[in-house]
Amino acid sequence: MAKEKELAVAEDTFAALEQRVVRAIELLNREREQRMAAEKQLENLREQLETQHAQTTQLRLEIEELQDERTTVRTRVERLMASLDAIGAS
């Protein structure tokens, strides 16, 4: 009888331990999936950042070109206005 109780207690203890191991494995698997998802999201964000950086660089170059063009046009218009003023003053 005592041996049967000890055996029943041992079985209960083993079952409890088995449940803890199963829960630990499930937790580990969930954590692993979450880590993989986070790593994938990080990679996507890095790619987006790289793309945006390239676009920013391109837009800066375009702005510089447009500013140079504006300066050139302004200079030409000022020369034309000076020419018109000279003609009008004559």
Buried (B, 14 or more C-beta within 10 A) or exposed (E): EEEEEEEEEEEEEEEEEEEEEEEEEEEEEEEEEEEEEEEEEEEEEEEEEEEEEEEEEEEEEEEEEEEEEEEEEEEEEEEEEEEEEEEEEE
